[in-house]
Amino acid sequence: MNAEIVAIGSELLTPYFQDTNSLFLTEKLNEIGIEVAFKTLVGDNRRNLTQAAQTALGRAEIVVFMGGLGPTEDDLTRECVAEALGRELNRDPELIAALYKMFAERRRRMSPNNEKQAEVIEDAVILKNNFGTAPGQWLEAEYENRQRYIMLLPGPPYELKPIFEEQCLPRLRKHVPEMFLARRQLRIAMMAESECDARVSPIYKAAEGVDTTILATGGEIQLHMRARADTKEIAESRVEELAAKIEDELGDYVYSRGEPLEDVVGLLLQLKNSTLAVAESCTGGMLGSRLTQFSGSSRYFLGGAIVYSNELKTLFANVPPPLIEQHGAVSKEVAEALAVGVREECQATYGLAITGVAGPTGGTPEKPVGLVYHAVSDELGTEVVERRFPGDRERIRRFATQQALDMLRRKLINS
């Protein structure tokens, strides 16, 4: 069975608010084998909301509407869903009485427009809201000659979550055929999306019963695999078999099955009983921030320096001023000197350095915006990699830290 989640509220169509409820609902639906096929955002407009409801009911067996159940004129969910279903909307006197009682217990006068929250779609089951004034509703209906299971839930997460978990999920389990959903995620570092897909698409296209999604983000590719089956064992075996085949094809480009790159690097450093220090120029502390976002990182990360100026490159990492004058701060030679210098100054096992032009200004024909040098050093030597990253300042900085971490990861697994 497939589901659609319809999030209602004009604020969700602005840059200032996000729909987080759908993430929770997707997780809970997936747990009982229901795949979310569509997510819709619609504003507080009667025509648009009615049309969105009709579309959702026409293509999904389970439809969850959230938001728009309050007392104001722009709370239109009940009216629009009733219209889409061709059903009456009636005010429930018991709900009205309960609302007046609730306000009285709080020693507040209830505005008459709150009675709107007692409007119930014909044949709907009322879902009690213990944390707010607007109850939810559960409906079972035929739409275009197909059975539908419909939920209307309040928008605030602290109201929506308990209603869905305690009152909707038990009802869904009675009607949904028992299915199991298994997932796998593979994270691949510093490979172009086109190259990755060219290598793995013949594998995942041939996999029976597994849906695969490829996502490029921040210097990595994520492959998400999903399988639904009658038993947990079959679903798990399908995604595991596919994941193993892709890992065989991509080799050490695959760095984890879910953990971020900085976490993997930290684990490898601990396994090797090694320590790390960093020297950053154009990334301005982003590398150190990524390495220290996990509790316990002090076991392997000693620290480092943000060496934006040439003077601090010398002061904190012992880069000789003549080397900077001869080759420039953004150069292979200075990157190497930074990695060696910070490693020696901090007495770390490894030194990791980044220097480049993050832009949008500061580039030249010889050293354009996006040019970054990365260096990793240990007692056996230093490796330097030059990269040219497209995009804005934030993207270049993110890619630069990803490249540096991947260099260190590869050095750790091959040492």
KEKE-3310 file (N, C-alpha, C; in steps of 0.2 Angstrom, whole numbers, plus 5000, padded with zeros to 4 digits):
npx = (5004:5002:5005:5000:5006:4999:5003:4997:4995:4999:5010:5020:5024:5033:5049:5052:5047:5047:5041:5041:5034:5031:5042:5042:5030:5032:5043:5036:5026:5033:5038:5028:5027:5022:5024:5028:5022:5020:5022:5014:5013:5002:4994:4983:4970:4955:4950:4962:4966:4955:4957:4970:4967:4958:4966:4976:4968:4964:4976:4982:4981:4981:4979:4986:4981:4987:4987:4978:4966:4961:4953:4951:4947:4955:4957:4954:4954:4945:4933:4937:4941:4929:4922:4929:4926:4913:4904:4894:4897:4896:4892:4897:4889:4893:4907:4908:4903:4913:4924:4920:4920:4934:4940:4934:4939:4952:4950:4946:4938:4929:4930:4917:4920:4928:4920:4920:4930:4924:4918:4913:4917:4905:4902:4915:4927:4931:4946:4954:4961:4973:4981:4978:4966:4959:4952:4957:4953:4947:4944:4936:4934:4926:4934:4932:4929:4938:4946:4949:4960:4959:4966:4964:4974:4980:4991:5002:5017:5018:5005:5001:5009:5007:4993:4994:5002:4995:4982:4980:4990:4987:4974:4977:4986:4976:4970:4980:4989:5001:5017:5035:5048:5064:5079:5094:5109:5122:5136:5146:5162:5168:5166:5160:5142:5137:5147:5146:5133:5134:5141:5135:5121:5118:5118:5109:5097:5095:5091:5079:5064:5069:5070:5079:5088:5097:5108:5116:5126:5136:5149:5149:5141:5125:5118:5102:5093:5078:5067:5052:5043:5035:5040:5052:5064:5066:5065:5076:5086:5086:5089:5102:5109:5110:5117:5129:5134:5135:5145:5156:5158:5161:5171:5184:5178:5166:5162:5155:5140:5130:5135:5143:5157:5167:5164:5168:5182:5186:5183:5192:5205:5205:5205:5218:5225:5229:5233:5227:5230:5225:5227:5220:5216:5207:5195:5192:5190:5180:5184:5189:5178:5169:5176:5175:5161:5156:5154:5168:5178:5190:5199:5206:5207:5218:5218:5221:5224:5218:5223:5223:5230:5246:5256:5252:5252:5266:5268:5260:5262:5275:5278:5290:5293:5299:5295:5282:5282:5288:5280:5267:5252:5242:5246:5254:5266:5265:5254:5259:5269:5261:5254:5264:5270:5260:5257:5270:5271:5260:5263:5257:5250:5246:5245:5234:5230:5223:5222:5217:5206:5192:5182:5169:5178:5195:5201:5212:5218:5228:5226:5212:5195:5189:5200:5209:5221:5225:5233:5240:5249:5261:5274:5280:5279:5272:5256:5249:5235:5227:5213:5199:5185:5168:5155:5147:5154:5151:5149:5161:5170:5164:5166:5180:5183:5178:5186:5198:5196:5193:5205:5213:5205:5208:5221:5222:5216:5224:5236)
npy = (4994:5011:5028:5045:5061:5076:5092:5106:5123:5140:5146:5136:5137:5147:5155:5153:5143:5125:5109:5097:5087:5077:5070:5062:5055:5048:5039:5032:5026:5018:5009:5000:4994:5003:5012:5029:5038:5050:5068:5082:5100:5112:5128:5139:5139:5138:5132:5127:5118:5109:5103:5098:5088:5080:5075:5068:5058:5051:5044:5038:5025:5027:5042:5056:5070:5085:5098:5114:5113:5121:5135:5146:5157:5153:5140:5126:5113:5102:5106:5106:5092:5086:5091:5086:5072:5072:5072:5076:5089:5091:5099:5093:5091:5086:5087:5101:5104:5099:5107:5119:5116:5113:5126:5132:5125:5130:5143:5152:5162:5156:5159:5160:5156:5145:5134:5129:5119:5108:5102:5089:5077:5067:5051:5050:5045:5051:5057:5058:5073:5075:5086:5098:5108:5105:5091:5076:5066:5051:5042:5030:5026:5024:5029:5034:5021:5014:5008:5019:5025:5038:5051:5065:5077:5087:5101:5105:5097:5091:5088:5081:5069:5060:5057:5051:5040:5033:5031:5031:5022:5009:5007:5007:4996:4985:4985:4986:4975:4964:4969:4971:4982:4985:4993:5000:5010:5017:5026:5037:5043:5058:5055:5058:5060:5056:5047:5037:5032:5027:5016:5008:5007:4997:4986:4989:4990:4978:4971:4962:4968:4978:4996:5009:5024:5038:5050:5066:5075:5087:5083:5070:5054:5047:5031:5025:5011:5002:4989:4980:4966:4951:4945:4949:4944:4941:4954:4960:4952:4955:4969:4968:4959:4967:4979:4973:4969:4981:4987:4979:4983:4996:4997:5005:5017:5017:5023:5021:5014:5023:5031:5047:5055:5061:5054:5041:5043:5046:5034:5026:5032:5030:5016:5014:5019:5032:5050:5066:5082:5098:5111:5125:5135:5142:5135:5139:5133:5124:5111:5106:5108:5099:5087:5087:5086:5075:5067:5062:5064:5070:5060:5057:5068:5081:5095:5111:5124:5139:5146:5159:5171:5175:5176:5169:5157:5154:5156:5147:5135:5134:5137:5142:5159:5163:5152:5154:5167:5163:5153:5157:5158:5149:5135:5120:5117:5125:5120:5107:5110:5116:5104:5096:5105:5108:5095:5092:5102:5100:5087:5076:5061:5062:5075:5087:5097:5112:5123:5137:5145:5151:5160:5173:5182:5186:5177:5173:5172:5162:5156:5152:5155:5142:5134:5122:5116:5101:5092:5078:5072:5061:5052:5045:5052:5065:5068:5077:5084:5092:5101:5107:5115:5118:5131:5140:5149:5142:5129:5126:5126:5116:5105:5105:5101:5088:5082:5082:5075:5062:5059:5057:5046:5036:5035:5030:5017:5010:5010)
npz = (5000:4996:5002:5004:5010:5015:5018:5026:5025:5023:5027:5026:5013:5012:5014:5028:5036:5040:5035:5046:5051:5042:5040:5052:5051:5039:5043:5053:5045:5036:5045:5046:5034:5024:5010:5007:4994:4989:4993:4998:4998:5002:5002:5012:5004:4998:4985:4980:4990:4990:4978:4979:4989:4981:4971:4979:4985:4974:4970:4980:4993:5006:5015:5023:5030:5037:5048:5047:5055:5065:5073:5065:5050:5040:5042:5034:5031:5035:5028:5015:5013:5016:5005:4994:4996:4994:5005:5020:5032:5049:5065:5080:5095:5107:5106:5105:5118:5126:5122:5127:5141:5142:5141:5151:5162:5161:5165:5156:5143:5130:5114:5101:5089:5090:5090:5078:5077:5081:5070:5061:5048:5039:5045:5050:5062:5078:5083:5098:5105:5116:5119:5114:5106:5094:5088:5079:5064:5058:5043:5033:5017:5001:4986:4970:4967:4974:4989:5003:5016:5028:5036:5046:5054:5068:5066:5075:5081:5094:5096:5085:5084:5096:5093:5081:5083:5094:5090:5076:5070:5076:5070:5056:5056:5056:5044:5034:5024:5031:5029:5026:5027:5021:5022:5015:5015:5005:5006:4996:4993:4985:4971:4954:4951:4939:4935:4945:4944:4931:4933:4943:4939:4930:4939:4950:4942:4938:4950:4958:4965:4973:4976:4970:4974:4969:4976:4975:4985:4993:4990:4990:4986:4989:4990:4991:4995:4995:5000:5000:5007:5010:5022:5035:5033:5019:5013:5019:5014:5001:5000:5005:4997:4985:4990:4993:4981:4974:4983:4980:4967:4967:4977:4987:4986:4992:5008:5019:5027:5031:5041:5043:5034:5043:5055:5051:5049:5061:5069:5062:5065:5079:5079:5074:5084:5083:5081:5076:5069:5062:5049:5043:5030:5018:5022:5035:5048:5047:5044:5056:5064:5059:5063:5076:5080:5086:5102:5112:5103:5106:5109:5098:5090:5091:5089:5081:5069:5062:5049:5041:5038:5030:5040:5051:5046:5046:5060:5067:5060:5055:5042:5030:5027:5014:5006:5005:4998:4986:4980:4983:4994:4991:4986:4980:4987:4999:5005:5008:5017:5027:5032:5036:5046:5055:5060:5066:5076:5084:5088:5082:5075:5062:5050:5043:5030:5022:5009:4999:4986:4990:4986:4984:4978:4975:4966:4952:4935:4935:4947:4950:4957:4967:4966:4976:4987:4995:5009:5017:5030:5037:5047:5037:5025:5014:5006:4992:4985:4972:4968:4959:4962:4958:4960:4974:4988:5000:4995:4989:5001:5008:5000:5000:5013:5013:5003:5009:5021:5015:5009:5020:5026:5016:5017:5030:5029:5021:5027)
capx = (5000:5006:5002:5002:5005:4997:5004:4993:4997:5002:5017:5025:5026:5037:5056:5053:5045:5048:5037:5045:5029:5031:5048:5040:5025:5036:5046:5031:5022:5038:5039:5023:5028:5019:5029:5026:5024:5019:5021:5011:5012:4997:4992:4976:4966:4950:4951:4969:4966:4951:4960:4975:4963:4955:4972:4979:4963:4964:4982:4985:4977:4981:4981:4986:4981:4990:4986:4971:4960:4960:4946:4951:4944:4959:4958:4949:4955:4939:4928:4939:4941:4922:4920:4932:4923:4906:4901:4892:4901:4892:4895:4896:4887:4898:4913:4907:4903:4920:4928:4918:4922:4941:4941:4932:4944:4958:4948:4947:4932:4930:4927:4912:4923:4931:4915:4922:4934:4919:4915:4916:4915:4900:4905:4922:4929:4934:4952:4954:4967:4974:4986:4976:4958:4957:4953:4959:4947:4949:4939:4937:4929:4928:4935:4933:4928:4944:4946:4954:4960:4960:4967:4965:4978:4982:4998:5008:5020:5016:4998:5000:5013:5003:4987:4995:5005:4991:4975:4980:4993:4983:4969:4981:4988:4971:4968:4986:4993:5008:5023:5041:5052:5071:5083:5101:5112:5129:5139:5152:5166:5172:5165:5155:5136:5137:5151:5144:5127:5136:5144:5130:5114:5116:5117:5102:5091:5093:5089:5072:5060:5072:5070:5086:5088:5104:5107:5122:5126:5141:5155:5147:5135:5121:5113:5097:5090:5072:5064:5046:5042:5030:5044:5058:5070:5066:5066:5083:5091:5086:5093:5109:5112:5111:5122:5135:5136:5138:5151:5161:5159:5164:5177:5185:5175:5161:5166:5151:5133:5126:5139:5146:5164:5171:5164:5172:5189:5187:5184:5199:5210:5205:5207:5225:5228:5232:5230:5227:5230:5224:5229:5215:5215:5201:5189:5191:5188:5175:5186:5189:5171:5166:5179:5173:5154:5155:5157:5174:5183:5196:5203:5210:5208:5222:5217:5225:5225:5215:5229:5221:5235:5253:5260:5250:5255:5272:5268:5257:5264:5282:5279:5295:5290:5302:5291:5275:5284:5290:5274:5260:5249:5238:5250:5256:5271:5263:5249:5263:5272:5256:5252:5270:5271:5255:5259:5276:5269:5255:5265:5251:5252:5244:5243:5229:5230:5219:5223:5213:5202:5185:5178:5168:5183:5202:5204:5216:5218:5232:5223:5205:5191:5188:5206:5211:5226:5224:5239:5240:5256:5263:5281:5283:5279:5266:5253:5246:5230:5225:5206:5195:5178:5163:5150:5148:5159:5150:5150:5168:5172:5162:5169:5187:5184:5176:5191:5203:5194:5193:5212:5215:5202:5211:5228:5222:5214:5229:5242)
capy = (5000:5018:5034:5052:5065:5082:5096:5112:5129:5145:5147:5131:5139:5153:5152:5153:5137:5119:5103:5092:5081:5072:5065:5058:5051:5043:5034:5027:5022:5014:5004:4994:4992:5007:5017:5036:5039:5057:5073:5088:5106:5117:5134:5139:5141:5132:5129:5123:5112:5104:5100:5093:5082:5075:5072:5063:5053:5048:5041:5034:5021:5030:5049:5059:5077:5088:5106:5117:5110:5126:5139:5153:5157:5150:5133:5124:5106:5098:5108:5104:5085:5084:5092:5081:5066:5072:5071:5082:5092:5093:5100:5088:5094:5083:5090:5108:5104:5097:5113:5124:5113:5114:5133:5134:5123:5134:5149:5157:5163:5153:5163:5156:5153:5138:5129:5126:5113:5102:5100:5082:5074:5062:5044:5050:5043:5057:5056:5063:5077:5077:5091:5103:5109:5102:5083:5073:5062:5045:5040:5024:5028:5023:5035:5031:5013:5010:5009:5024:5026:5045:5054:5072:5077:5094:5103:5105:5091:5088:5085:5076:5063:5055:5055:5046:5033:5029:5030:5029:5016:5003:5006:5005:4989:4981:4986:4985:4968:4964:4970:4973:4987:4985:4999:5001:5016:5017:5033:5036:5049:5061:5052:5061:5057:5052:5041:5032:5029:5023:5010:5004:5007:4990:4982:4990:4989:4970:4969:4961:4970:4984:5002:5012:5031:5040:5057:5069:5080:5089:5080:5063:5051:5042:5027:5023:5005:5000:4983:4978:4959:4948:4943:4953:4940:4942:4961:4961:4948:4958:4975:4966:4957:4973:4983:4970:4969:4988:4988:4975:4986:5003:4996:5009:5023:5017:5024:5019:5012:5027:5036:5053:5053:5062:5049:5035:5044:5046:5027:5023:5035:5026:5009:5014:5022:5038:5056:5071:5090:5101:5118:5127:5142:5144:5132:5143:5130:5119:5104:5105:5108:5092:5082:5088:5086:5069:5066:5058:5066:5072:5054:5056:5075:5086:5102:5114:5131:5142:5150:5163:5176:5171:5177:5164:5150:5154:5156:5141:5129:5134:5138:5147:5165:5162:5147:5158:5172:5160:5149:5159:5154:5144:5131:5113:5118:5128:5114:5102:5113:5116:5098:5094:5109:5107:5088:5092:5107:5096:5080:5071:5055:5064:5082:5088:5104:5114:5130:5137:5151:5149:5165:5174:5186:5183:5172:5175:5167:5157:5153:5154:5153:5135:5130:5120:5111:5097:5088:5074:5070:5057:5052:5042:5057:5069:5067:5083:5083:5098:5100:5113:5114:5123:5133:5146:5149:5137:5123:5125:5125:5109:5100:5105:5097:5082:5079:5081:5069:5056:5058:5054:5039:5031:5033:5025:5010:5007:5009)
capz = (5000:4996:5006:5002:5016:5013:5023:5024:5028:5018:5030:5023:5006:5013:5016:5035:5040:5036:5037:5049:5053:5037:5042:5057:5048:5034:5047:5056:5040:5033:5049:5045:5027:5019:5006:5005:4987:4987:4999:4995:5002:4999:5006:5015:4999:4997:4979:4979:4995:4988:4972:4982:4992:4976:4968:4984:4986:4968:4968:4986:4997:5013:5014:5029:5030:5043:5048:5045:5059:5070:5073:5061:5044:5035:5043:5029:5030:5036:5023:5008:5012:5015:4998:4990:4997:4993:5012:5024:5038:5054:5071:5085:5101:5112:5105:5107:5125:5128:5121:5132:5147:5143:5142:5158:5167:5161:5167:5150:5140:5124:5108:5098:5082:5092:5089:5071:5078:5082:5064:5059:5042:5039:5046:5053:5069:5081:5086:5104:5106:5123:5120:5110:5106:5088:5087:5073:5062:5054:5039:5028:5012:4994:4981:4963:4967:4978:4997:5005:5023:5028:5043:5047:5060:5069:5064:5080:5082:5100:5096:5079:5086:5100:5090:5075:5086:5098:5087:5069:5069:5077:5065:5050:5056:5055:5037:5030:5024:5034:5025:5030:5023:5023:5019:5015:5012:5004:5005:4992:4993:4979:4964:4951:4951:4932:4934:4950:4941:4925:4935:4947:4937:4928:4945:4953:4938:4938:4956:4959:4971:4976:4973:4972:4973:4970:4978:4976:4990:4997:4989:4991:4983:4993:4986:4995:4993:4999:4998:5003:5006:5015:5028:5036:5030:5012:5012:5021:5010:4994:5000:5007:4991:4981:4993:4993:4974:4973:4986:4976:4960:4969:4981:4993:4985:4997:5014:5025:5026:5034:5045:5039:5033:5049:5060:5049:5050:5069:5070:5059:5069:5085:5078:5073:5090:5080:5082:5071:5069:5056:5048:5038:5027:5015:5025:5041:5054:5045:5045:5064:5067:5057:5066:5084:5082:5090:5108:5112:5097:5109:5109:5092:5087:5096:5088:5075:5068:5056:5047:5036:5035:5029:5046:5055:5043:5049:5067:5070:5056:5053:5035:5029:5023:5007:5002:5003:4993:4980:4977:4985:5000:4988:4982:4983:4992:5005:5008:5011:5023:5033:5035:5040:5051:5061:5063:5071:5081:5089:5089:5080:5070:5055:5049:5038:5028:5016:5007:4992:4985:4991:4982:4977:4976:4976:4961:4947:4930:4937:4953:4950:4963:4967:4967:4983:4988:5001:5010:5023:5032:5043:5047:5031:5020:5013:5000:4991:4980:4969:4965:4957:4964:4955:4965:4978:4993:5005:4992:4989:5007:5010:4995:5002:5019:5011:5000:5014:5025:5011:5008:5027:5026:5012:5020:5036:5027:5017:5030)
cpx = (5004:5002:5004:5001:5004:4998:5001:4995:5001:5009:5022:5027:5030:5044:5057:5051:5046:5043:5041:5041:5030:5036:5046:5035:5028:5039:5041:5027:5027:5039:5034:5022:5024:5024:5025:5027:5024:5019:5019:5011:5007:4995:4985:4972:4961:4950:4957:4969:4961:4954:4966:4972:4961:4961:4975:4974:4963:4970:4985:4980:4976:4983:4980:4986:4983:4990:4979:4965:4958:4954:4946:4948:4948:4961:4952:4950:4949:4934:4930:4940:4934:4920:4923:4929:4916:4902:4899:4897:4896:4895:4893:4895:4891:4904:4913:4907:4909:4924:4926:4920:4930:4943:4939:4937:4950:4956:4948:4940:4933:4926:4923:4915:4927:4927:4917:4926:4930:4916:4918:4913:4910:4904:4912:4922:4933:4940:4954:4961:4968:4979:4984:4968:4955:4958:4955:4953:4950:4943:4941:4931:4931:4928:4937:4934:4934:4944:4951:4954:4963:4961:4968:4968:4980:4989:5003:5010:5018:5009:4997:5003:5009:4996:4988:4998:5000:4984:4975:4984:4990:4977:4972:4983:4982:4969:4974:4989:5000:5013:5029:5045:5059:5074:5091:5103:5119:5131:5146:5156:5169:5172:5159:5148:5135:5141:5149:5138:5129:5138:5139:5123:5113:5115:5110:5096:5090:5091:5081:5069:5064:5072:5076:5085:5095:5104:5115:5122:5133:5148:5155:5141:5132:5117:5108:5093:5084:5069:5058:5045:5037:5033:5050:5064:5071:5068:5073:5088:5091:5090:5101:5112:5114:5117:5129:5138:5139:5144:5157:5163:5163:5170:5178:5182:5169:5164:5161:5144:5128:5130:5142:5154:5168:5170:5168:5179:5190:5188:5190:5205:5211:5207:5215:5229:5232:5229:5231:5227:5229:5226:5224:5216:5208:5194:5188:5188:5183:5177:5187:5182:5168:5169:5177:5166:5152:5158:5163:5179:5190:5201:5208:5212:5212:5220:5220:5224:5221:5220:5227:5227:5242:5257:5258:5252:5262:5272:5266:5259:5271:5283:5284:5292:5293:5298:5285:5276:5285:5284:5267:5257:5245:5242:5252:5261:5269:5258:5253:5266:5267:5255:5258:5271:5266:5256:5264:5274:5265:5257:5260:5254:5251:5243:5239:5229:5226:5221:5220:5210:5195:5180:5173:5174:5190:5205:5208:5216:5223:5230:5216:5201:5189:5194:5208:5216:5225:5230:5237:5247:5257:5271:5284:5283:5272:5263:5249:5241:5228:5218:5203:5188:5174:5159:5152:5153:5158:5151:5157:5172:5170:5165:5177:5188:5183:5182:5197:5202:5195:5200:5215:5212:5206:5218:5228:5220:5219:5236:5243)
cpy = (5006:5023:5040:5056:5072:5087:5103:5118:5134:5146:5142:5133:5145:5150:5151:5147:5131:5114:5098:5086:5076:5067:5060:5053:5046:5038:5029:5023:5017:5008:4998:4993:4997:5012:5024:5037:5046:5061:5079:5094:5110:5122:5134:5143:5136:5129:5124:5117:5107:5100:5095:5087:5077:5072:5066:5057:5048:5043:5037:5031:5024:5038:5052:5067:5080:5095:5108:5115:5115:5130:5145:5151:5153:5143:5129:5116:5102:5100:5105:5096:5083:5085:5087:5074:5066:5071:5077:5083:5094:5094:5095:5091:5092:5086:5098:5109:5103:5103:5118:5122:5114:5121:5135:5131:5127:5141:5154:5157:5160:5157:5158:5153:5146:5132:5125:5120:5107:5100:5093:5080:5068:5055:5044:5048:5049:5054:5061:5066:5079:5083:5097:5103:5106:5095:5081:5069:5056:5043:5034:5026:5025:5029:5032:5024:5010:5013:5014:5024:5033:5047:5062:5074:5085:5095:5103:5098:5087:5086:5080:5069:5058:5053:5050:5039:5029:5028:5029:5023:5010:5002:5004:4998:4984:4980:4984:4978:4969:4964:4972:4977:4986:4990:4998:5007:5015:5024:5033:5043:5051:5057:5056:5057:5053:5046:5035:5029:5025:5016:5005:5003:5000:4985:4983:4989:4982:4967:4968:4964:4975:4990:5006:5020:5034:5048:5060:5075:5081:5085:5072:5061:5047:5038:5024:5017:5003:4994:4981:4970:4957:4946:4948:4950:4941:4949:4963:4958:4952:4965:4973:4964:4962:4977:4980:4970:4976:4990:4985:4979:4993:5003:5002:5016:5023:5018:5022:5016:5017:5033:5041:5051:5055:5057:5043:5037:5044:5039:5024:5026:5031:5019:5008:5017:5028:5044:5061:5078:5092:5108:5120:5134:5144:5141:5135:5140:5125:5112:5102:5104:5101:5087:5082:5088:5080:5069:5061:5059:5068:5066:5054:5063:5079:5093:5104:5121:5133:5148:5154:5168:5172:5171:5171:5157:5149:5152:5149:5134:5129:5134:5143:5153:5164:5157:5150:5163:5169:5157:5152:5155:5148:5140:5124:5113:5120:5123:5109:5104:5114:5110:5095:5098:5108:5100:5088:5096:5104:5089:5075:5066:5058:5072:5083:5095:5106:5122:5131:5144:5149:5154:5169:5178:5183:5179:5176:5170:5161:5153:5155:5152:5146:5130:5129:5115:5107:5093:5084:5071:5066:5056:5049:5047:5061:5068:5074:5082:5090:5097:5107:5112:5120:5125:5139:5144:5143:5130:5121:5123:5118:5104:5099:5100:5090:5078:5078:5075:5062:5054:5054:5047:5034:5030:5029:5018:5007:5007:5003)
cpz = (5000:5000:5003:5009:5013:5019:5021:5028:5024:5021:5027:5016:5006:5015:5024:5039:5036:5039:5039:5051:5048:5037:5047:5054:5043:5038:5050:5051:5037:5038:5049:5038:5022:5016:5005:4998:4985:4994:4995:5000:4999:5004:5008:5010:4997:4991:4978:4984:4993:4982:4974:4985:4987:4973:4973:4984:4979:4966:4974:4990:5004:5012:5021:5028:5037:5043:5046:5049:5065:5069:5068:5054:5039:5037:5039:5028:5030:5030:5016:5008:5012:5008:4993:4990:4995:5000:5016:5030:5043:5061:5076:5092:5107:5112:5107:5115:5129:5127:5126:5139:5148:5144:5149:5163:5167:5163:5162:5146:5133:5118:5104:5092:5084:5091:5082:5072:5080:5076:5062:5052:5043:5040:5048:5060:5072:5084:5092:5104:5113:5125:5116:5110:5099:5088:5080:5071:5058:5050:5035:5023:5005:4990:4974:4963:4971:4985:4999:5013:5024:5035:5042:5054:5061:5067:5069:5081:5088:5101:5091:5081:5090:5097:5085:5078:5090:5095:5080:5067:5070:5072:5058:5050:5055:5048:5032:5030:5027:5029:5029:5025:5026:5019:5020:5012:5011:5003:5002:4991:4986:4973:4961:4951:4944:4932:4939:4946:4935:4927:4939:4944:4934:4933:4948:4949:4937:4944:4957:4965:4976:4972:4975:4970:4974:4971:4978:4980:4994:4996:4990:4987:4988:4989:4992:4992:4998:4996:5002:5002:5011:5022:5028:5033:5023:5010:5014:5016:5003:4994:5001:5001:4986:4984:4992:4986:4972:4976:4982:4970:4962:4973:4986:4992:4990:5004:5020:5023:5030:5038:5041:5039:5039:5054:5058:5050:5057:5071:5068:5063:5076:5085:5077:5079:5087:5082:5076:5073:5062:5055:5042:5036:5025:5019:5032:5047:5053:5046:5052:5067:5065:5061:5074:5085:5086:5097:5108:5107:5100:5110:5104:5089:5092:5095:5081:5075:5062:5054:5040:5033:5034:5036:5051:5052:5045:5056:5070:5066:5054:5046:5034:5025:5016:5003:5000:4998:4987:4976:4978:4990:4997:4983:4985:4988:4999:5009:5011:5017:5029:5036:5039:5047:5057:5064:5068:5077:5087:5091:5088:5076:5063:5056:5043:5036:5022:5015:5000:4992:4985:4988:4987:4974:4977:4971:4956:4941:4931:4943:4954:4957:4962:4968:4974:4983:4995:5003:5017:5024:5037:5043:5041:5025:5019:5006:4999:4985:4978:4966:4963:4957:4961:4961:4969:4984:4998:5002:4991:4995:5009:5006:4998:5008:5017:5008:5005:5019:5021:5010:5015:5027:5022:5014:5026:5034:5023:5020:5035)
residu = (MET:ASN:ALA:GLU:ILE:VAL:ALA:ILE:GLY:SER:GLU:LEU:LEU:THR:PRO:TYR:PHE:GLN:ASP:THR:ASN:SER:LEU:PHE:LEU:THR:GLU:LYS:LEU:ASN:GLU:ILE:GLY:ILE:GLU:VAL:ALA:PHE:LYS:THR:LEU:VAL:GLY:ASP:ASN:ARG:ARG:ASN:LEU:THR:GLN:ALA:ALA:GLN:THR:ALA:LEU:GLY:ARG:ALA:GLU:ILE:VAL:VAL:PHE:MET:GLY:GLY:LEU:GLY:PRO:THR:GLU:ASP:ASP:LEU:THR:ARG:GLU:CYS:VAL:ALA:GLU:ALA:LEU:GLY:ARG:GLU:LEU:ASN:ARG:ASP:PRO:GLU:LEU:ILE:ALA:ALA:LEU:TYR:LYS:MET:PHE:ALA:GLU:ARG:ARG:ARG:ARG:MET:SER:PRO:ASN:ASN:GLU:LYS:GLN:ALA:GLU:VAL:ILE:GLU:ASP:ALA:VAL:ILE:LEU:LYS:ASN:ASN:PHE:GLY:THR:ALA:PRO:GLY:GLN:TRP:LEU:GLU:ALA:GLU:TYR:GLU:ASN:ARG:GLN:ARG:TYR:ILE:MET:LEU:LEU:PRO:GLY:PRO:PRO:TYR:GLU:LEU:LYS:PRO:ILE:PHE:GLU:GLU:GLN:CYS:LEU:PRO:ARG:LEU:ARG:LYS:HIS:VAL:PRO:GLU:MET:PHE:LEU:ALA:ARG:ARG:GLN:LEU:ARG:ILE:ALA:MET:MET:ALA:GLU:SER:GLU:CYS:ASP:ALA:ARG:VAL:SER:PRO:ILE:TYR:LYS:ALA:ALA:GLU:GLY:VAL:ASP:THR:THR:ILE:LEU:ALA:THR:GLY:GLY:GLU:ILE:GLN:LEU:HIS:MET:ARG:ALA:ARG:ALA:ASP:THR:LYS:GLU:ILE:ALA:GLU:SER:ARG:VAL:GLU:GLU:LEU:ALA:ALA:LYS:ILE:GLU:ASP:GLU:LEU:GLY:ASP:TYR:VAL:TYR:SER:ARG:GLY:GLU:PRO:LEU:GLU:ASP:VAL:VAL:GLY:LEU:LEU:LEU:GLN:LEU:LYS:ASN:SER:THR:LEU:ALA:VAL:ALA:GLU:SER:CYS:THR:GLY:GLY:MET:LEU:GLY:SER:ARG:LEU:THR:GLN:PHE:SER:GLY:SER:SER:ARG:TYR:PHE:LEU:GLY:GLY:ALA:ILE:VAL:TYR:SER:ASN:GLU:LEU:LYS:THR:LEU:PHE:ALA:ASN:VAL:PRO:PRO:PRO:LEU:ILE:GLU:GLN:HIS:GLY:ALA:VAL:SER:LYS:GLU:VAL:ALA:GLU:ALA:LEU:ALA:VAL:GLY:VAL:ARG:GLU:GLU:CYS:GLN:ALA:THR:TYR:GLY:LEU:ALA:ILE:THR:GLY:VAL:ALA:GLY:PRO:THR:GLY:GLY:THR:PRO:GLU:LYS:PRO:VAL:GLY:LEU:VAL:TYR:HIS:ALA:VAL:SER:ASP:GLU:LEU:GLY:THR:GLU:VAL:VAL:GLU:ARG:ARG:PHE:PRO:GLY:ASP:ARG:GLU:ARG:ILE:ARG:ARG:PHE:ALA:THR:GLN:GLN:ALA:LEU:ASP:MET:LEU:ARG:ARG:LYS:LEU:ILE:ASN:SER)
# end
